[in-house]
């Protein structure tokens, strides 16, 4: 397997690990939200693959598709990490042991 493909799969795996760890830090009722970070990362990756594959077809480069896969993986990881940051900010970065916040009012 070419090194670019190996690195791409490694980046995808890192995104999965990061989302899993982020989910563990969320309260029990909010943990499913961590899966949405993977949806965002996957969406960015698929869009990158679609655009990149179209561009590579125009240049006929032998490693072009490998480069596109690596780029899509990197952008997907970046989107997943950004989504995790937004999720943590939204949740107030509460630890699971803190439980739900008392309602105001």
VOPA-130820 format. One line per field, with one value per residue: residue number from 1; x, y, z of N, C-alpha, C in turn. Coordinates in nm, 2 decimals. Layout:
N
pos	(NUM, ...)
neast	(X, ...)
nnorth	(Y, ...)
nup	(Z, ...)
caeast	(X, ...)
canorth	(Y, ...)
caup	(Z, ...)
ceast	(X, ...)
cnorth	(Y, ...)
cup	(Z, ...)
//
This chain:
105
pos	(1, 2, 3, 4, 5, 6, 7, 8, 9, 10, 11, 12, 13, 14, 15, 16, 17, 18, 19, 20, 21, 22, 23, 24, 25, 26, 27, 28, 29, 30, 31, 32, 33, 34, 35, 36, 37, 38, 39, 40, 41, 42, 43, 44, 45, 46, 47, 48, 49, 50, 51, 52, 53, 54, 55, 56, 57, 58, 59, 60, 61, 62, 63, 64, 65, 66, 67, 68, 69, 70, 71, 72, 73, 74, 75, 76, 77, 78, 79, 80, 81, 82, 83, 84, 85, 86, 87, 88, 89, 90, 91, 92, 93, 94, 95, 96, 97, 98, 99, 100, 101, 102, 103, 104, 105)
neast	(0.09, 0.06, 0.25, 0.11, -0.16, -0.16, -0.10, -0.32, -0.53, -0.44, -0.48, -0.76, -0.82, -0.72, -0.90, -1.13, -1.06, -1.02, -1.29, -1.42, -1.29, -1.37, -1.64, -1.65, -1.59, -1.82, -2.14, -2.36, -2.61, -2.55, -2.36, -2.40, -2.38, -2.11, -2.07, -2.17, -1.96, -1.80, -1.96, -1.95, -1.67, -1.65, -1.81, -1.67, -1.45, -1.55, -1.65, -1.40, -1.28, -1.45, -1.42, -1.14, -1.09, -1.20, -1.03, -0.79, -0.84, -0.81, -0.53, -0.39, -0.20, 0.01, 0.02, -0.19, -0.45, -0.39, -0.27, -0.50, -0.66, -0.51, -0.52, -0.79, -0.84, -0.68, -0.81, -1.06, -1.00, -0.92, -1.17, -1.32, -1.18, -1.22, -1.49, -1.52, -1.40, -1.59, -1.81, -1.72, -1.70, -1.96, -2.08, -1.97, -1.75, -1.79, -1.72, -1.81, -1.88, -1.98, -2.25, -2.59, -2.65, -2.80, -3.13, -3.20, -3.42)
nnorth	(-0.12, 0.22, 0.49, 0.73, 0.66, 0.50, 0.70, 0.85, 0.68, 0.66, 0.92, 0.93, 0.74, 0.87, 1.08, 0.93, 0.83, 1.07, 1.17, 0.97, 0.99, 1.25, 1.21, 1.05, 1.23, 1.38, 1.44, 1.17, 1.18, 1.34, 1.22, 1.11, 1.32, 1.35, 1.18, 1.32, 1.49, 1.33, 1.30, 1.55, 1.57, 1.35, 1.44, 1.67, 1.54, 1.37, 1.57, 1.69, 1.47, 1.44, 1.68, 1.68, 1.44, 1.51, 1.71, 1.58, 1.40, 1.57, 1.61, 1.37, 1.25, 1.01, 0.96, 1.11, 1.05, 0.93, 1.15, 1.31, 1.16, 1.16, 1.44, 1.48, 1.32, 1.46, 1.71, 1.63, 1.53, 1.77, 1.91, 1.75, 1.78, 2.05, 2.06, 1.91, 2.09, 2.29, 2.15, 2.09, 2.35, 2.43, 2.25, 2.33, 2.21, 2.02, 1.77, 1.42, 1.33, 1.55, 1.58, 1.69, 2.03, 2.25, 2.37, 2.70, 2.94)
nup	(0.00, -0.09, 0.07, 0.10, 0.11, 0.34, 0.53, 0.50, 0.59, 0.85, 0.95, 0.93, 1.13, 1.35, 1.37, 1.44, 1.69, 1.83, 1.83, 1.97, 2.23, 2.29, 2.32, 2.54, 2.74, 2.76, 2.92, 2.99, 2.85, 2.64, 2.47, 2.22, 2.05, 1.99, 1.78, 1.57, 1.50, 1.35, 1.13, 1.02, 0.96, 0.78, 0.58, 0.48, 0.39, 0.18, 0.00, -0.06, -0.19, -0.41, -0.56, -0.59, -0.73, -0.97, -1.06, -1.07, -1.28, -1.50, -1.52, -1.53, -1.36, -1.20, -0.93, -0.84, -0.74, -0.50, -0.36, -0.35, -0.18, 0.06, 0.11, 0.14, 0.37, 0.56, 0.56, 0.64, 0.90, 1.02, 1.01, 1.18, 1.42, 1.46, 1.49, 1.72, 1.90, 1.89, 2.00, 2.26, 2.36, 2.34, 2.52, 2.75, 2.85, 3.05, 3.28, 3.28, 3.54, 3.67, 3.61, 3.52, 3.47, 3.70, 3.63, 3.53, 3.68)
caeast	(0.00, 0.14, 0.26, 0.00, -0.28, -0.14, -0.11, -0.46, -0.61, -0.40, -0.55, -0.90, -0.82, -0.70, -1.03, -1.22, -1.01, -1.05, -1.43, -1.45, -1.25, -1.46, -1.77, -1.63, -1.59, -1.95, -2.24, -2.42, -2.72, -2.50, -2.25, -2.42, -2.33, -1.97, -2.08, -2.19, -1.83, -1.75, -2.04, -1.89, -1.54, -1.67, -1.87, -1.56, -1.36, -1.62, -1.65, -1.27, -1.26, -1.53, -1.36, -1.01, -1.09, -1.23, -0.91, -0.68, -0.87, -0.76, -0.39, -0.34, -0.08, 0.00, -0.01, -0.29, -0.56, -0.33, -0.26, -0.63, -0.71, -0.44, -0.57, -0.93, -0.82, -0.63, -0.92, -1.17, -0.95, -0.93, -1.31, -1.36, -1.12, -1.29, -1.63, -1.50, -1.38, -1.72, -1.89, -1.67, -1.74, -2.11, -2.12, -1.91, -1.64, -1.82, -1.68, -1.93, -1.91, -2.05, -2.39, -2.65, -2.65, -2.94, -3.20, -3.22, -3.55)
canorth	(0.00, 0.34, 0.56, 0.84, 0.59, 0.46, 0.82, 0.90, 0.60, 0.70, 1.04, 0.89, 0.67, 0.97, 1.14, 0.84, 0.82, 1.20, 1.18, 0.88, 1.05, 1.36, 1.16, 1.00, 1.35, 1.45, 1.37, 1.05, 1.21, 1.42, 1.15, 1.09, 1.44, 1.33, 1.11, 1.42, 1.54, 1.24, 1.33, 1.68, 1.53, 1.27, 1.53, 1.75, 1.44, 1.33, 1.68, 1.70, 1.36, 1.47, 1.79, 1.64, 1.34, 1.58, 1.78, 1.48, 1.35, 1.66, 1.61, 1.23, 1.22, 0.87, 0.95, 1.21, 1.00, 0.91, 1.28, 1.36, 1.08, 1.22, 1.57, 1.46, 1.27, 1.57, 1.81, 1.57, 1.53, 1.91, 1.95, 1.67, 1.84, 2.18, 2.02, 1.87, 2.21, 2.36, 2.07, 2.11, 2.48, 2.43, 2.17, 2.39, 2.12, 1.95, 1.63, 1.33, 1.31, 1.67, 1.56, 1.80, 2.16, 2.29, 2.47, 2.84, 2.98)
caup	(0.00, -0.09, 0.20, 0.11, 0.15, 0.48, 0.61, 0.50, 0.68, 0.99, 0.98, 0.96, 1.26, 1.46, 1.39, 1.51, 1.83, 1.89, 1.85, 2.08, 2.35, 2.32, 2.36, 2.68, 2.83, 2.76, 3.00, 2.93, 2.76, 2.52, 2.41, 2.08, 1.97, 1.94, 1.65, 1.46, 1.46, 1.24, 1.01, 0.96, 0.90, 0.66, 0.47, 0.42, 0.31, 0.06, -0.09, -0.11, -0.29, -0.53, -0.63, -0.62, -0.84, -1.10, -1.09, -1.11, -1.42, -1.60, -1.52, -1.56, -1.27, -1.16, -0.78, -0.81, -0.65, -0.36, -0.30, -0.32, -0.06, 0.17, 0.14, 0.19, 0.50, 0.64, 0.58, 0.73, 1.04, 1.06, 1.03, 1.29, 1.54, 1.48, 1.54, 1.86, 1.98, 1.91, 2.08, 2.39, 2.40, 2.36, 2.64, 2.87, 2.88, 3.17, 3.30, 3.30, 3.68, 3.72, 3.59, 3.45, 3.54, 3.75, 3.54, 3.58, 3.68)
ceast	(0.09, 0.14, 0.15, -0.13, -0.27, -0.16, -0.26, -0.55, -0.57, -0.47, -0.70, -0.91, -0.81, -0.83, -1.13, -1.19, -1.05, -1.20, -1.48, -1.41, -1.33, -1.59, -1.76, -1.63, -1.73, -2.04, -2.31, -2.53, -2.67, -2.39, -2.27, -2.38, -2.19, -1.97, -2.10, -2.06, -1.77, -1.83, -1.98, -1.76, -1.55, -1.73, -1.76, -1.47, -1.42, -1.62, -1.51, -1.24, -1.33, -1.46, -1.22, -1.00, -1.12, -1.11, -0.80, -0.71, -0.82, -0.61, -0.32, -0.21, -0.10, -0.03, -0.12, -0.40, -0.51, -0.32, -0.40, -0.69, -0.64, -0.49, -0.71, -0.93, -0.78, -0.74, -1.03, -1.13, -0.96, -1.07, -1.36, -1.31, -1.19, -1.43, -1.62, -1.48, -1.51, -1.81, -1.85, -1.71, -1.88, -2.15, -2.05, -1.79, -1.66, -1.77, -1.81, -1.97, -1.99, -2.20, -2.45, -2.65, -2.79, -3.00, -3.22, -3.37, -3.64)
cnorth	(0.12, 0.42, 0.67, 0.78, 0.55, 0.58, 0.87, 0.82, 0.63, 0.82, 1.02, 0.83, 0.77, 1.05, 1.06, 0.84, 0.96, 1.21, 1.09, 0.93, 1.17, 1.32, 1.11, 1.12, 1.42, 1.37, 1.26, 1.08, 1.29, 1.35, 1.13, 1.20, 1.43, 1.26, 1.21, 1.49, 1.46, 1.26, 1.45, 1.64, 1.45, 1.35, 1.61, 1.66, 1.40, 1.45, 1.70, 1.59, 1.39, 1.57, 1.75, 1.54, 1.41, 1.65, 1.69, 1.42, 1.44, 1.65, 1.48, 1.21, 1.09, 0.86, 1.06, 1.17, 0.98, 1.05, 1.34, 1.29, 1.14, 1.35, 1.56, 1.41, 1.38, 1.67, 1.76, 1.56, 1.67, 1.95, 1.87, 1.74, 1.98, 2.16, 1.98, 1.99, 2.28, 2.28, 2.09, 2.25, 2.49, 2.36, 2.23, 2.31, 2.06, 1.81, 1.54, 1.32, 1.43, 1.66, 1.69, 1.92, 2.19, 2.39, 2.60, 2.87, 2.93)
cup	(0.00, 0.04, 0.21, 0.16, 0.29, 0.57, 0.61, 0.59, 0.83, 1.03, 1.01, 1.10, 1.37, 1.48, 1.47, 1.66, 1.90, 1.92, 1.97, 2.22, 2.39, 2.37, 2.51, 2.78, 2.85, 2.86, 2.92, 2.82, 2.63, 2.44, 2.26, 1.99, 1.92, 1.80, 1.53, 1.42, 1.35, 1.11, 0.94, 0.89, 0.78, 0.55, 0.40, 0.34, 0.18, -0.04, -0.15, -0.22, -0.42, -0.62, -0.68, -0.73, -0.97, -1.15, -1.14, -1.25, -1.53, -1.62, -1.55, -1.48, -1.21, -1.01, -0.74, -0.71, -0.51, -0.29, -0.26, -0.19, 0.06, 0.21, 0.20, 0.34, 0.60, 0.67, 0.66, 0.87, 1.10, 1.09, 1.16, 1.42, 1.57, 1.54, 1.69, 1.95, 2.00, 2.00, 2.23, 2.44, 2.43, 2.49, 2.77, 2.92, 3.02, 3.17, 3.32, 3.44, 3.74, 3.70, 3.53, 3.53, 3.58, 3.66, 3.61, 3.58, 3.78)
//
